[in-house]
């Protein structure tokens, strides 16, 4: 279910701290993301973390952007 602000809800499925790349699982789909998209500026996130995000179409890919960490 999407929150009122149009973001999707999901959880971090994988995250490679060295490369800063990960995936988010939401509603049966996997979305790639880069750590620069984490809104709190930390550039780190734990696997299993609950998140809200928007879907972005970039370079022919569908990615997660504007990633907000949510309380678990």
CHARMM-style PDB file with segment names, atoms N, HN, CA, C and O in Angstrom:
ATOM      1  N   UNK     1       0.838  -1.185   0.000  1.00  0.00      PROA
ATOM      2  CA  UNK     1       0.000   0.000   0.000  1.00  0.00      PROA
ATOM      3  C   UNK     1       0.881   1.245   0.000  1.00  0.00      PROA
ATOM      4  O   UNK     1       1.872   1.294   0.728  1.00  0.00      PROA
ATOM      5  N   UNK     2       0.545   2.227  -0.785  1.00  0.00      PROA
ATOM      6  HN  UNK     2      -0.261   2.187  -1.376  1.00  0.00      PROA
ATOM      7  CA  UNK     2       1.325   3.454  -0.871  1.00  0.00      PROA
ATOM      8  C   UNK     2       0.872   4.452   0.186  1.00  0.00      PROA
ATOM      9  O   UNK     2      -0.327   4.634   0.398  1.00  0.00      PROA
ATOM     10  N   UNK     3       1.836   5.104   0.854  1.00  0.00      PROA
ATOM     11  HN  UNK     3       2.810   4.957   0.681  1.00  0.00      PROA
ATOM     12  CA  UNK     3       1.463   6.183   1.779  1.00  0.00      PROA
ATOM     13  C   UNK     3       0.828   7.343   1.013  1.00  0.00      PROA
ATOM     14  O   UNK     3       0.892   7.394  -0.215  1.00  0.00      PROA
ATOM     15  N   UNK     4       0.223   8.260   1.737  1.00  0.00      PROA
ATOM     16  HN  UNK     4       0.170   8.219   2.734  1.00  0.00      PROA
ATOM     17  CA  UNK     4      -0.479   9.393   1.120  1.00  0.00      PROA
ATOM     18  C   UNK     4       0.441  10.271   0.278  1.00  0.00      PROA
ATOM     19  O   UNK     4      -0.031  10.940  -0.641  1.00  0.00      PROA
ATOM     20  N   UNK     5       1.738  10.287   0.567  1.00  0.00      PROA
ATOM     21  HN  UNK     5       2.122   9.743   1.314  1.00  0.00      PROA
ATOM     22  CA  UNK     5       2.664  11.148  -0.182  1.00  0.00      PROA
ATOM     23  C   UNK     5       3.129  10.518  -1.494  1.00  0.00      PROA
ATOM     24  O   UNK     5       3.986  11.084  -2.173  1.00  0.00      PROA
ATOM     25  N   UNK     6       2.585   9.362  -1.862  1.00  0.00      PROA
ATOM     26  HN  UNK     6       1.889   8.902  -1.310  1.00  0.00      PROA
ATOM     27  CA  UNK     6       2.927   8.733  -3.123  1.00  0.00      PROA
ATOM     28  C   UNK     6       4.133   7.819  -3.079  1.00  0.00      PROA
ATOM     29  O   UNK     6       4.515   7.249  -4.101  1.00  0.00      PROA
ATOM     30  N   UNK     7       4.741   7.670  -1.908  1.00  0.00      PROA
ATOM     31  HN  UNK     7       4.430   8.133  -1.078  1.00  0.00      PROA
ATOM     32  CA  UNK     7       5.900   6.781  -1.796  1.00  0.00      PROA
ATOM     33  C   UNK     7       5.453   5.340  -1.608  1.00  0.00      PROA
ATOM     34  O   UNK     7       4.363   5.066  -1.107  1.00  0.00      PROA
ATOM     35  N   UNK     8       6.315   4.434  -2.019  1.00  0.00      PROA
ATOM     36  HN  UNK     8       7.201   4.656  -2.427  1.00  0.00      PROA
ATOM     37  CA  UNK     8       6.086   3.013  -1.813  1.00  0.00      PROA
ATOM     38  C   UNK     8       6.743   2.608  -0.502  1.00  0.00      PROA
ATOM     39  O   UNK     8       7.682   3.257  -0.043  1.00  0.00      PROA
ATOM     40  N   UNK     9       6.245   1.533   0.096  1.00  0.00      PROA
ATOM     41  HN  UNK     9       5.482   1.006  -0.277  1.00  0.00      PROA
ATOM     42  CA  UNK     9       6.828   0.963   1.301  1.00  0.00      PROA
ATOM     43  C   UNK     9       7.530  -0.333   0.933  1.00  0.00      PROA
ATOM     44  O   UNK     9       7.055  -1.077   0.075  1.00  0.00      PROA
ATOM     45  N   UNK    10       8.655  -0.608   1.576  1.00  0.00      PROA
ATOM     46  HN  UNK    10       9.041  -0.003   2.273  1.00  0.00      PROA
ATOM     47  CA  UNK    10       9.377  -1.842   1.321  1.00  0.00      PROA
ATOM     48  C   UNK    10      10.426  -2.080   2.380  1.00  0.00      PROA
ATOM     49  O   UNK    10      10.432  -1.428   3.424  1.00  0.00      PROA
ATOM     50  N   UNK    11      11.327  -3.031   2.103  1.00  0.00      PROA
ATOM     51  HN  UNK    11      11.322  -3.560   1.255  1.00  0.00      PROA
ATOM     52  CA  UNK    11      12.437  -3.295   3.016  1.00  0.00      PROA
ATOM     53  C   UNK    11      13.704  -3.558   2.202  1.00  0.00      PROA
ATOM     54  O   UNK    11      13.657  -4.013   1.059  1.00  0.00      PROA
ATOM     55  N   UNK    12      14.820  -3.258   2.827  1.00  0.00      PROA
ATOM     56  HN  UNK    12      14.859  -2.889   3.756  1.00  0.00      PROA
ATOM     57  CA  UNK    12      16.120  -3.462   2.172  1.00  0.00      PROA
ATOM     58  C   UNK    12      16.404  -4.956   2.148  1.00  0.00      PROA
ATOM     59  O   UNK    12      16.467  -5.608   3.190  1.00  0.00      PROA
ATOM     60  N   UNK    13      16.572  -5.484   0.952  1.00  0.00      PROA
ATOM     61  HN  UNK    13      16.521  -4.955   0.105  1.00  0.00      PROA
ATOM     62  CA  UNK    13      16.814  -6.908   0.775  1.00  0.00      PROA
ATOM     63  C   UNK    13      18.309  -7.219   0.786  1.00  0.00      PROA
ATOM     64  O   UNK    13      18.734  -8.233   1.338  1.00  0.00      PROA
ATOM     65  N   UNK    14      19.103  -6.340   0.171  1.00  0.00      PROA
ATOM     66  HN  UNK    14      18.757  -5.516  -0.278  1.00  0.00      PROA
ATOM     67  CA  UNK    14      20.563  -6.499   0.113  1.00  0.00      PROA
ATOM     68  C   UNK    14      21.195  -5.126   0.165  1.00  0.00      PROA
ATOM     69  O   UNK    14      20.600  -4.144  -0.279  1.00  0.00      PROA
ATOM     70  N   UNK    15      22.423  -5.054   0.718  1.00  0.00      PROA
ATOM     71  HN  UNK    15      22.905  -5.851   1.080  1.00  0.00      PROA
ATOM     72  CA  UNK    15      23.171  -3.812   0.656  1.00  0.00      PROA
ATOM     73  C   UNK    15      24.649  -4.123   0.748  1.00  0.00      PROA
ATOM     74  O   UNK    15      25.098  -4.755   1.704  1.00  0.00      PROA
ATOM     75  N   UNK    16      25.409  -3.679  -0.246  1.00  0.00      PROA
ATOM     76  HN  UNK    16      25.044  -3.165  -1.022  1.00  0.00      PROA
ATOM     77  CA  UNK    16      26.863  -3.841  -0.290  1.00  0.00      PROA
ATOM     78  C   UNK    16      27.481  -2.530   0.200  1.00  0.00      PROA
ATOM     79  O   UNK    16      27.508  -1.542  -0.534  1.00  0.00      PROA
ATOM     80  N   UNK    17      27.976  -2.521   1.443  1.00  0.00      PROA
ATOM     81  HN  UNK    17      27.954  -3.323   2.040  1.00  0.00      PROA
ATOM     82  CA  UNK    17      28.517  -1.304   2.042  1.00  0.00      PROA
ATOM     83  C   UNK    17      29.699  -0.753   1.260  1.00  0.00      PROA
ATOM     84  O   UNK    17      29.852   0.464   1.149  1.00  0.00      PROA
ATOM     85  N   UNK    18      30.545  -1.637   0.712  1.00  0.00      PROA
ATOM     86  HN  UNK    18      30.421  -2.625   0.802  1.00  0.00      PROA
ATOM     87  CA  UNK    18      31.724  -1.188  -0.037  1.00  0.00      PROA
ATOM     88  C   UNK    18      31.358  -0.482  -1.332  1.00  0.00      PROA
ATOM     89  O   UNK    18      31.966   0.533  -1.671  1.00  0.00      PROA
ATOM     90  N   UNK    19      30.385  -0.993  -2.055  1.00  0.00      PROA
ATOM     91  HN  UNK    19      29.890  -1.818  -1.779  1.00  0.00      PROA
ATOM     92  CA  UNK    19      29.982  -0.395  -3.337  1.00  0.00      PROA
ATOM     93  C   UNK    19      28.867   0.627  -3.183  1.00  0.00      PROA
ATOM     94  O   UNK    19      28.671   1.464  -4.064  1.00  0.00      PROA
ATOM     95  N   UNK    20      28.128   0.570  -2.070  1.00  0.00      PROA
ATOM     96  HN  UNK    20      28.287  -0.110  -1.355  1.00  0.00      PROA
ATOM     97  CA  UNK    20      27.025   1.497  -1.860  1.00  0.00      PROA
ATOM     98  C   UNK    20      25.793   1.158  -2.671  1.00  0.00      PROA
ATOM     99  O   UNK    20      24.938   2.017  -2.887  1.00  0.00      PROA
ATOM    100  N   UNK    21      25.688  -0.085  -3.125  1.00  0.00      PROA
ATOM    101  HN  UNK    21      26.383  -0.782  -2.949  1.00  0.00      PROA
ATOM    102  CA  UNK    21      24.557  -0.522  -3.945  1.00  0.00      PROA
ATOM    103  C   UNK    21      23.713  -1.529  -3.194  1.00  0.00      PROA
ATOM    104  O   UNK    21      24.225  -2.341  -2.424  1.00  0.00      PROA
ATOM    105  N   UNK    22      22.404  -1.464  -3.429  1.00  0.00      PROA
ATOM    106  HN  UNK    22      21.988  -0.804  -4.055  1.00  0.00      PROA
ATOM    107  CA  UNK    22      21.528  -2.409  -2.769  1.00  0.00      PROA
ATOM    108  C   UNK    22      20.235  -2.594  -3.520  1.00  0.00      PROA
ATOM    109  O   UNK    22      20.034  -2.043  -4.602  1.00  0.00      PROA
ATOM    110  N   UNK    23      19.356  -3.389  -2.919  1.00  0.00      PROA
ATOM    111  HN  UNK    23      19.519  -3.837  -2.040  1.00  0.00      PROA
ATOM    112  CA  UNK    23      18.031  -3.616  -3.489  1.00  0.00      PROA
ATOM    113  C   UNK    23      16.982  -3.475  -2.395  1.00  0.00      PROA
ATOM    114  O   UNK    23      17.221  -3.775  -1.225  1.00  0.00      PROA
ATOM    115  N   UNK    24      15.823  -3.012  -2.815  1.00  0.00      PROA
ATOM    116  HN  UNK    24      15.629  -2.768  -3.765  1.00  0.00      PROA
ATOM    117  CA  UNK    24      14.661  -2.907  -1.946  1.00  0.00      PROA
ATOM    118  C   UNK    24      13.571  -3.791  -2.538  1.00  0.00      PROA
ATOM    119  O   UNK    24      13.356  -3.792  -3.750  1.00  0.00      PROA
ATOM    120  N   UNK    25      12.885  -4.544  -1.682  1.00  0.00      PROA
ATOM    121  HN  UNK    25      13.061  -4.543  -0.697  1.00  0.00      PROA
ATOM    122  CA  UNK    25      11.775  -5.392  -2.096  1.00  0.00      PROA
ATOM    123  C   UNK    25      10.473  -4.715  -1.696  1.00  0.00      PROA
ATOM    124  O   UNK    25      10.296  -4.339  -0.537  1.00  0.00      PROA
ATOM    125  N   UNK    26       9.555  -4.558  -2.657  1.00  0.00      PROA
ATOM    126  HN  UNK    26       9.699  -4.863  -3.598  1.00  0.00      PROA
ATOM    127  CA  UNK    26       8.271  -3.923  -2.387  1.00  0.00      PROA
ATOM    128  C   UNK    26       7.217  -4.465  -3.339  1.00  0.00      PROA
ATOM    129  O   UNK    26       7.408  -4.460  -4.555  1.00  0.00      PROA
ATOM    130  N   UNK    27       6.124  -4.924  -2.795  1.00  0.00      PROA
ATOM    131  HN  UNK    27       5.969  -4.928  -1.807  1.00  0.00      PROA
ATOM    132  CA  UNK    27       4.969  -5.353  -3.578  1.00  0.00      PROA
ATOM    133  C   UNK    27       5.331  -6.319  -4.710  1.00  0.00      PROA
ATOM    134  O   UNK    27       4.823  -6.201  -5.825  1.00  0.00      PROA
ATOM    135  N   UNK    28       6.208  -7.269  -4.411  1.00  0.00      PROA
ATOM    136  HN  UNK    28       6.621  -7.366  -3.505  1.00  0.00      PROA
ATOM    137  CA  UNK    28       6.574  -8.279  -5.391  1.00  0.00      PROA
ATOM    138  C   UNK    28       7.597  -7.839  -6.421  1.00  0.00      PROA
ATOM    139  O   UNK    28       7.847  -8.560  -7.387  1.00  0.00      PROA
ATOM    140  N   UNK    29       8.197  -6.661  -6.233  1.00  0.00      PROA
ATOM    141  HN  UNK    29       7.994  -6.076  -5.448  1.00  0.00      PROA
ATOM    142  CA  UNK    29       9.208  -6.156  -7.164  1.00  0.00      PROA
ATOM    143  C   UNK    29      10.481  -5.793  -6.417  1.00  0.00      PROA
ATOM    144  O   UNK    29      10.460  -5.414  -5.246  1.00  0.00      PROA
ATOM    145  N   UNK    30      11.586  -5.922  -7.135  1.00  0.00      PROA
ATOM    146  HN  UNK    30      11.603  -6.229  -8.086  1.00  0.00      PROA
ATOM    147  CA  UNK    30      12.896  -5.557  -6.588  1.00  0.00      PROA
ATOM    148  C   UNK    30      13.364  -4.271  -7.263  1.00  0.00      PROA
ATOM    149  O   UNK    30      13.315  -4.156  -8.488  1.00  0.00      PROA
ATOM    150  N   UNK    31      13.820  -3.302  -6.463  1.00  0.00      PROA
ATOM    151  HN  UNK    31      13.861  -3.395  -5.468  1.00  0.00      PROA
ATOM    152  CA  UNK    31      14.283  -2.012  -6.966  1.00  0.00      PROA
ATOM    153  C   UNK    31      15.735  -1.804  -6.557  1.00  0.00      PROA
ATOM    154  O   UNK    31      16.072  -1.910  -5.378  1.00  0.00      PROA
ATOM    155  N   UNK    32      16.583  -1.513  -7.515  1.00  0.00      PROA
ATOM    156  HN  UNK    32      16.309  -1.427  -8.473  1.00  0.00      PROA
ATOM    157  CA  UNK    32      17.976  -1.197  -7.233  1.00  0.00      PROA
ATOM    158  C   UNK    32      18.074   0.203  -6.647  1.00  0.00      PROA
ATOM    159  O   UNK    32      17.232   1.055  -6.930  1.00  0.00      PROA
ATOM    160  N   UNK    33      19.107   0.451  -5.822  1.00  0.00      PROA
ATOM    161  HN  UNK    33      19.791  -0.241  -5.592  1.00  0.00      PROA
ATOM    162  CA  UNK    33      19.346   1.804  -5.334  1.00  0.00      PROA
ATOM    163  C   UNK    33      20.827   2.012  -5.054  1.00  0.00      PROA
ATOM    164  O   UNK    33      21.584   1.059  -4.869  1.00  0.00      PROA
ATOM    165  N   UNK    34      21.221   3.279  -5.027  1.00  0.00      PROA
ATOM    166  HN  UNK    34      20.606   4.053  -5.178  1.00  0.00      PROA
ATOM    167  CA  UNK    34      22.562   3.682  -4.638  1.00  0.00      PROA
ATOM    168  C   UNK    34      22.460   4.419  -3.318  1.00  0.00      PROA
ATOM    169  O   UNK    34      21.466   5.098  -3.059  1.00  0.00      PROA
ATOM    170  N   UNK    35      23.477   4.293  -2.482  1.00  0.00      PROA
ATOM    171  HN  UNK    35      24.284   3.742  -2.692  1.00  0.00      PROA
ATOM    172  CA  UNK    35      23.439   4.877  -1.137  1.00  0.00      PROA
ATOM    173  C   UNK    35      23.249   6.395  -1.142  1.00  0.00      PROA
ATOM    174  O   UNK    35      22.806   6.951  -0.137  1.00  0.00      PROA
ATOM    175  N   UNK    36      23.567   7.070  -2.226  1.00  0.00      PROA
ATOM    176  HN  UNK    36      23.927   6.618  -3.042  1.00  0.00      PROA
ATOM    177  CA  UNK    36      23.371   8.520  -2.308  1.00  0.00      PROA
ATOM    178  C   UNK    36      21.891   8.884  -2.253  1.00  0.00      PROA
ATOM    179  O   UNK    36      21.552  10.042  -2.012  1.00  0.00      PROA
ATOM    180  N   UNK    37      21.002   7.910  -2.474  1.00  0.00      PROA
ATOM    181  HN  UNK    37      21.277   6.969  -2.670  1.00  0.00      PROA
ATOM    182  CA  UNK    37      19.558   8.157  -2.442  1.00  0.00      PROA
ATOM    183  C   UNK    37      18.965   8.070  -1.039  1.00  0.00      PROA
ATOM    184  O   UNK    37      17.770   8.312  -0.870  1.00  0.00      PROA
ATOM    185  N   UNK    38      19.769   7.730  -0.025  1.00  0.00      PROA
ATOM    186  HN  UNK    38      20.740   7.533  -0.162  1.00  0.00      PROA
ATOM    187  CA  UNK    38      19.280   7.652   1.351  1.00  0.00      PROA
ATOM    188  C   UNK    38      19.190   9.078   1.889  1.00  0.00      PROA
ATOM    189  O   UNK    38      20.202   9.771   1.987  1.00  0.00      PROA
ATOM    190  N   UNK    39      17.996   9.510   2.232  1.00  0.00      PROA
ATOM    191  HN  UNK    39      17.174   8.947   2.152  1.00  0.00      PROA
ATOM    192  CA  UNK    39      17.737  10.914   2.546  1.00  0.00      PROA
ATOM    193  C   UNK    39      18.442  11.443   3.781  1.00  0.00      PROA
ATOM    194  O   UNK    39      18.698  12.644   3.856  1.00  0.00      PROA
ATOM    195  N   UNK    40      18.770  10.597   4.756  1.00  0.00      PROA
ATOM    196  HN  UNK    40      18.563   9.621   4.696  1.00  0.00      PROA
ATOM    197  CA  UNK    40      19.393  11.128   5.973  1.00  0.00      PROA
ATOM    198  C   UNK    40      20.875  11.447   5.801  1.00  0.00      PROA
ATOM    199  O   UNK    40      21.513  11.945   6.729  1.00  0.00      PROA
ATOM    200  N   UNK    41      21.431  11.163   4.617  1.00  0.00      PROA
ATOM    201  HN  UNK    41      20.913  10.758   3.863  1.00  0.00      PROA
ATOM    202  CA  UNK    41      22.818  11.497   4.326  1.00  0.00      PROA
ATOM    203  C   UNK    41      23.843  10.520   4.882  1.00  0.00      PROA
ATOM    204  O   UNK    41      25.044  10.725   4.703  1.00  0.00      PROA
ATOM    205  N   UNK    42      23.399   9.469   5.547  1.00  0.00      PROA
ATOM    206  HN  UNK    42      22.424   9.303   5.692  1.00  0.00      PROA
ATOM    207  CA  UNK    42      24.330   8.518   6.166  1.00  0.00      PROA
ATOM    208  C   UNK    42      25.048   7.637   5.152  1.00  0.00      PROA
ATOM    209  O   UNK    42      26.160   7.173   5.409  1.00  0.00      PROA
ATOM    210  N   UNK    43      24.422   7.404   4.004  1.00  0.00      PROA
ATOM    211  HN  UNK    43      23.519   7.780   3.795  1.00  0.00      PROA
ATOM    212  CA  UNK    43      24.940   6.525   2.952  1.00  0.00      PROA
ATOM    213  C   UNK    43      25.087   5.073   3.418  1.00  0.00      PROA
ATOM    214  O   UNK    43      25.783   4.280   2.783  1.00  0.00      PROA
ATOM    215  N   UNK    44      24.431   4.732   4.526  1.00  0.00      PROA
ATOM    216  HN  UNK    44      23.866   5.376   5.042  1.00  0.00      PROA
ATOM    217  CA  UNK    44      24.432   3.355   5.031  1.00  0.00      PROA
ATOM    218  C   UNK    44      23.024   2.977   5.464  1.00  0.00      PROA
ATOM    219  O   UNK    44      22.254   3.816   5.931  1.00  0.00      PROA
ATOM    220  N   UNK    45      22.700   1.690   5.299  1.00  0.00      PROA
ATOM    221  HN  UNK    45      23.326   1.008   4.920  1.00  0.00      PROA
ATOM    222  CA  UNK    45      21.393   1.189   5.716  1.00  0.00      PROA
ATOM    223  C   UNK    45      21.531  -0.300   5.983  1.00  0.00      PROA
ATOM    224  O   UNK    45      22.295  -0.991   5.308  1.00  0.00      PROA
ATOM    225  N   UNK    46      20.802  -0.787   6.953  1.00  0.00      PROA
ATOM    226  HN  UNK    46      20.181  -0.226   7.501  1.00  0.00      PROA
ATOM    227  CA  UNK    46      20.880  -2.198   7.319  1.00  0.00      PROA
ATOM    228  C   UNK    46      19.936  -3.043   6.470  1.00  0.00      PROA
ATOM    229  O   UNK    46      18.848  -2.604   6.096  1.00  0.00      PROA
ATOM    230  N   UNK    47      20.377  -4.261   6.178  1.00  0.00      PROA
ATOM    231  HN  UNK    47      21.260  -4.617   6.482  1.00  0.00      PROA
ATOM    232  CA  UNK    47      19.507  -5.225   5.506  1.00  0.00      PROA
ATOM    233  C   UNK    47      18.323  -5.482   6.432  1.00  0.00      PROA
ATOM    234  O   UNK    47      18.499  -5.672   7.636  1.00  0.00      PROA
ATOM    235  N   UNK    48      17.135  -5.487   5.877  1.00  0.00      PROA
ATOM    236  HN  UNK    48      16.992  -5.332   4.899  1.00  0.00      PROA
ATOM    237  CA  UNK    48      15.923  -5.695   6.647  1.00  0.00      PROA
ATOM    238  C   UNK    48      15.252  -4.405   7.084  1.00  0.00      PROA
ATOM    239  O   UNK    48      14.126  -4.433   7.582  1.00  0.00      PROA
ATOM    240  N   UNK    49      15.934  -3.262   6.905  1.00  0.00      PROA
ATOM    241  HN  UNK    49      16.848  -3.240   6.501  1.00  0.00      PROA
ATOM    242  CA  UNK    49      15.356  -1.977   7.307  1.00  0.00      PROA
ATOM    243  C   UNK    49      14.100  -1.678   6.516  1.00  0.00      PROA
ATOM    244  O   UNK    49      14.044  -1.917   5.309  1.00  0.00      PROA
ATOM    245  N   UNK    50      13.089  -1.153   7.199  1.00  0.00      PROA
ATOM    246  HN  UNK    50      13.134  -0.959   8.179  1.00  0.00      PROA
ATOM    247  CA  UNK    50      11.863  -0.710   6.534  1.00  0.00      PROA
ATOM    248  C   UNK    50      12.109   0.666   5.934  1.00  0.00      PROA
ATOM    249  O   UNK    50      12.732   1.520   6.564  1.00  0.00      PROA
ATOM    250  N   UNK    51      11.620   0.879   4.718  1.00  0.00      PROA
ATOM    251  HN  UNK    51      11.114   0.185   4.206  1.00  0.00      PROA
ATOM    252  CA  UNK    51      11.859   2.141   4.020  1.00  0.00      PROA
ATOM    253  C   UNK    51      10.619   2.599   3.261  1.00  0.00      PROA
ATOM    254  O   UNK    51       9.726   1.812   2.949  1.00  0.00      PROA
ATOM    255  N   UNK    52      10.595   3.895   2.978  1.00  0.00      PROA
ATOM    256  HN  UNK    52      11.320   4.535   3.232  1.00  0.00      PROA
ATOM    257  CA  UNK    52       9.641   4.488   2.041  1.00  0.00      PROA
ATOM    258  C   UNK    52      10.495   5.094   0.934  1.00  0.00      PROA
ATOM    259  O   UNK    52      11.580   5.611   1.202  1.00  0.00      PROA
ATOM    260  N   UNK    53      10.017   5.036  -0.306  1.00  0.00      PROA
ATOM    261  HN  UNK    53       9.136   4.616  -0.524  1.00  0.00      PROA
ATOM    262  CA  UNK    53      10.821   5.511  -1.438  1.00  0.00      PROA
ATOM    263  C   UNK    53       9.921   5.847  -2.611  1.00  0.00      PROA
ATOM    264  O   UNK    53       8.746   5.480  -2.638  1.00  0.00      PROA
ATOM    265  N   UNK    54      10.482   6.542  -3.569  1.00  0.00      PROA
ATOM    266  HN  UNK    54      11.436   6.840  -3.547  1.00  0.00      PROA
ATOM    267  CA  UNK    54       9.781   6.789  -4.823  1.00  0.00      PROA
ATOM    268  C   UNK    54      10.477   5.982  -5.914  1.00  0.00      PROA
ATOM    269  O   UNK    54      11.660   5.659  -5.806  1.00  0.00      PROA
ATOM    270  N   UNK    55       9.736   5.666  -6.949  1.00  0.00      PROA
ATOM    271  HN  UNK    55       8.775   5.928  -7.036  1.00  0.00      PROA
ATOM    272  CA  UNK    55      10.273   4.932  -8.091  1.00  0.00      PROA
ATOM    273  C   UNK    55      10.779   5.944  -9.109  1.00  0.00      PROA
ATOM    274  O   UNK    55      10.070   6.882  -9.473  1.00  0.00      PROA
ATOM    275  N   UNK    56      12.021   5.745  -9.568  1.00  0.00      PROA
ATOM    276  HN  UNK    56      12.597   4.983  -9.272  1.00  0.00      PROA
ATOM    277  CA  UNK    56      12.628   6.639 -10.557  1.00  0.00      PROA
ATOM    278  C   UNK    56      13.012   5.821 -11.788  1.00  0.00      PROA
ATOM    279  O   UNK    56      13.451   4.677 -11.673  1.00  0.00      PROA
ATOM    280  N   UNK    57      12.841   6.417 -12.960  1.00  0.00      PROA
ATOM    281  HN  UNK    57      12.484   7.347 -13.053  1.00  0.00      PROA
ATOM    282  CA  UNK    57      13.245   5.791 -14.220  1.00  0.00      PROA
ATOM    283  C   UNK    57      14.514   6.491 -14.676  1.00  0.00      PROA
ATOM    284  O   UNK    57      14.483   7.657 -15.069  1.00  0.00      PROA
ATOM    285  N   UNK    58      15.653   5.759 -14.620  1.00  0.00      PROA
ATOM    286  HN  UNK    58      15.678   4.811 -14.300  1.00  0.00      PROA
ATOM    287  CA  UNK    58      16.945   6.344 -14.970  1.00  0.00      PROA
ATOM    288  C   UNK    58      17.750   5.393 -15.841  1.00  0.00      PROA
ATOM    289  O   UNK    58      17.880   4.206 -15.541  1.00  0.00      PROA
ATOM    290  N   UNK    59      18.279   5.930 -16.906  1.00  0.00      PROA
ATOM    291  HN  UNK    59      18.174   6.894 -17.149  1.00  0.00      PROA
ATOM    292  CA  UNK    59      19.176   5.177 -17.789  1.00  0.00      PROA
ATOM    293  C   UNK    59      18.590   3.821 -18.181  1.00  0.00      PROA
ATOM    294  O   UNK    59      19.304   2.821 -18.252  1.00  0.00      PROA
ATOM    295  N   UNK    60      17.283   3.802 -18.432  1.00  0.00      PROA
ATOM    296  HN  UNK    60      16.702   4.614 -18.374  1.00  0.00      PROA
ATOM    297  CA  UNK    60      16.624   2.573 -18.858  1.00  0.00      PROA
ATOM    298  C   UNK    60      16.320   1.604 -17.733  1.00  0.00      PROA
ATOM    299  O   UNK    60      15.859   0.492 -17.989  1.00  0.00      PROA
ATOM    300  N   UNK    61      16.568   2.002 -16.488  1.00  0.00      PROA
ATOM    301  HN  UNK    61      16.943   2.905 -16.280  1.00  0.00      PROA
ATOM    302  CA  UNK    61      16.307   1.148 -15.327  1.00  0.00      PROA
ATOM    303  C   UNK    61      15.225   1.765 -14.457  1.00  0.00      PROA
ATOM    304  O   UNK    61      14.988   2.973 -14.487  1.00  0.00      PROA
ATOM    305  N   UNK    62      14.579   0.912 -13.687  1.00  0.00      PROA
ATOM    306  HN  UNK    62      14.772  -0.069 -13.663  1.00  0.00      PROA
ATOM    307  CA  UNK    62      13.641   1.372 -12.675  1.00  0.00      PROA
ATOM    308  C   UNK    62      14.357   1.215 -11.342  1.00  0.00      PROA
ATOM    309  O   UNK    62      14.770   0.113 -10.981  1.00  0.00      PROA
ATOM    310  N   UNK    63      14.507   2.326 -10.605  1.00  0.00      PROA
ATOM    311  HN  UNK    63      14.172   3.221 -10.898  1.00  0.00      PROA
ATOM    312  CA  UNK    63      15.277   2.338  -9.371  1.00  0.00      PROA
ATOM    313  C   UNK    63      14.487   2.964  -8.232  1.00  0.00      PROA
ATOM    314  O   UNK    63      13.474   3.629  -8.447  1.00  0.00      PROA
ATOM    315  N   UNK    64      14.976   2.736  -7.011  1.00  0.00      PROA
ATOM    316  HN  UNK    64      15.799   2.196  -6.837  1.00  0.00      PROA
ATOM    317  CA  UNK    64      14.423   3.397  -5.828  1.00  0.00      PROA
ATOM    318  C   UNK    64      15.192   4.696  -5.605  1.00  0.00      PROA
ATOM    319  O   UNK    64      16.417   4.726  -5.719  1.00  0.00      PROA
ATOM    320  N   UNK    65      14.466   5.768  -5.287  1.00  0.00      PROA
ATOM    321  HN  UNK    65      13.471   5.743  -5.195  1.00  0.00      PROA
ATOM    322  CA  UNK    65      15.076   7.070  -5.027  1.00  0.00      PROA
ATOM    323  C   UNK    65      14.412   7.686  -3.798  1.00  0.00      PROA
ATOM    324  O   UNK    65      13.361   7.229  -3.350  1.00  0.00      PROA
ATOM    325  N   UNK    66      15.040   8.725  -3.262  1.00  0.00      PROA
ATOM    326  HN  UNK    66      15.894   9.096  -3.626  1.00  0.00      PROA
ATOM    327  CA  UNK    66      14.492   9.442  -2.099  1.00  0.00      PROA
ATOM    328  C   UNK    66      14.119   8.462  -0.983  1.00  0.00      PROA
ATOM    329  O   UNK    66      12.993   8.469  -0.487  1.00  0.00      PROA
ATOM    330  N   UNK    67      15.079   7.624  -0.600  1.00  0.00      PROA
ATOM    331  HN  UNK    67      15.994   7.619  -1.003  1.00  0.00      PROA
ATOM    332  CA  UNK    67      14.836   6.557   0.365  1.00  0.00      PROA
ATOM    333  C   UNK    67      14.834   7.108   1.793  1.00  0.00      PROA
ATOM    334  O   UNK    67      15.791   7.735   2.246  1.00  0.00      PROA
ATOM    335  N   UNK    68      13.728   6.849   2.475  1.00  0.00      PROA
ATOM    336  HN  UNK    68      12.950   6.340   2.107  1.00  0.00      PROA
ATOM    337  CA  UNK    68      13.569   7.306   3.853  1.00  0.00      PROA
ATOM    338  C   UNK    68      13.528   6.087   4.764  1.00  0.00      PROA
ATOM    339  O   UNK    68      12.710   5.190   4.562  1.00  0.00      PROA
ATOM    340  N   UNK    69      14.405   6.047   5.766  1.00  0.00      PROA
ATOM    341  HN  UNK    69      15.070   6.776   5.929  1.00  0.00      PROA
ATOM    342  CA  UNK    69      14.400   4.955   6.747  1.00  0.00      PROA
ATOM    343  C   UNK    69      13.186   5.138   7.649  1.00  0.00      PROA
ATOM    344  O   UNK    69      12.876   6.249   8.079  1.00  0.00      PROA
ATOM    345  N   UNK    70      12.499   4.019   7.929  1.00  0.00      PROA
ATOM    346  HN  UNK    70      12.751   3.117   7.579  1.00  0.00      PROA
ATOM    347  CA  UNK    70      11.330   4.044   8.793  1.00  0.00      PROA
ATOM    348  C   UNK    70      11.640   3.241  10.065  1.00  0.00      PROA
ATOM    349  O   UNK    70      12.489   2.350  10.051  1.00  0.00      PROA
ATOM    350  N   UNK    71      10.948   3.565  11.154  1.00  0.00      PROA
ATOM    351  HN  UNK    71      10.258   4.289  11.165  1.00  0.00      PROA
ATOM    352  CA  UNK    71      11.133   2.752  12.366  1.00  0.00      PROA
ATOM    353  C   UNK    71      10.668   1.317  12.087  1.00  0.00      PROA
ATOM    354  O   UNK    71       9.636   1.109  11.448  1.00  0.00      PROA
ATOM    355  N   UNK    72      11.421   0.345  12.562  1.00  0.00      PROA
ATOM    356  HN  UNK    72      12.259   0.514  13.081  1.00  0.00      PROA
ATOM    357  CA  UNK    72      11.041  -1.071  12.351  1.00  0.00      PROA
ATOM    358  C   UNK    72      10.039  -1.485  13.318  1.00  0.00      PROA
ATOM    359  OT1 UNK    72       9.600  -2.635  13.298  1.00  0.00      PROA
TER     360      UNK     72
END
